[in-house]
């Protein structure tokens, strides 16, 4: 085989293990055979490009998708998406989804008895701008119970999905809120062994960006694998 | 680049059971390619766990490199990318263009393939695998397949469904004796 470099593995402790028994569902769904090193070929060095035609005005405002305003604490969530070199990732697709203020998802599988909110679907999307910035307007999600162990509750979180430059920069993660006492009890949050890597999933209260008499803001920056220079498929003009 | 201190990429977290709320919109697009269209392929399969039980909350993403060789649209949708979620029986179906052979990076060629990312409740990080297509000439000399133990290579090859042209079957086994080959990242 040619002497191609293989796909780089993550710095130890900064990513969860696939098999993390405190998170019970990981036990039967994570591979046990050794993961195979993959040569970094043109397939791995490229990735999908998402055009502005995919995003409509208002897709980043989760409070304006229905006739009325959703119940809950109105917030702004914003931040920067950068590569490992610290440079902005422009045009990154950011997709978010979350529970409503009562901790209930608009999803048929969610059996939590908390009420649905007719004015809240809980999904949004955006493309980062030329500085790698994104922002959403939403309501603060509530914590909710789940079946992992006795009296298990997820800390409040917003799910994030991101595409950067190249398919290997793909990231699905969750953003948490500062000062949530459920975080130390949550096996999903604690699946990242390194404390500083783990705490980087917690957003920061940002009094500069909030709007007095209207909404608080939380800031959350994201680092994707690779750099903004990673070659990728030409955008369709 | 070496002079620049590298930042550590953000940690991954599971996609959870409710990802359809935020991610299914991209799987819902009507296939651009009608039945019988040139180069159209359909891959159907099932995602199963350690016990052979269906995984009803998995999301697969397919990436096919090689500009212009895949799914092509003009409305902001990415070329060469497709997303499919499993149903209650763990079944998925994806319609896309058959990939063409791609360079390996050293002048040699890889057999047609797609990179596949697997997300699911229970997966704290996504899994990375590849799918190849039965009957393609380059399969026996594909440099990535050659690096995988012979007895496990078959897990990366979608089988032709004989009665329908362009129709393939490919299952993803997350754990167990028939476990799919997954790559380190």
Interface residues (C-beta under 8 A of the other chain):
Chain A: X1 X2 X3 X4 X6 X7 X8 X9 X10 X11 X14 X15 X16 X17 X18 X20 X23 X25 X26 X27 X28 X29 X30 X31 X32 X33 X35 X36 X37 X38 X39 X40 X41 X42 X43 X44 X45 X46 X47 X48 X49 X50 X51 X52 X53 X54 X55 X82 X83 X84 X85 X86 X95 X96 X97 X99 X105 X106 X107 X109 X110 X121 X122 X123 X124 X125 X159 X161 X167 X168 X170 X171 X172 X173 X174 X188 X189 X191 X192 X197 X198 X200 X201 X222 X223 X224 X225 X227 X233 X234 X236
Chain B: X1 X4 X6 X7 X8 X9 X10 X11 X12 X13 X14 X15 X16 X17 X18 X19 X20 X21 X22 X23 X25 X49 X50 X51 X53 X55 X57 X61 X63 X64 X65 X66 X67 X74 X75 X76 X77 X78 X79 X80 X81 X102 X103 X104 X105 X106 X108 X110 X113 X114 X115 X117 X119 X120 X121 X122 X123 X124 X125 X126 X127 X128 X130 X143 X144 X146 X147 X148 X152 X174 X175 X176 X179 X180 X181 X182 X183 X184 X185
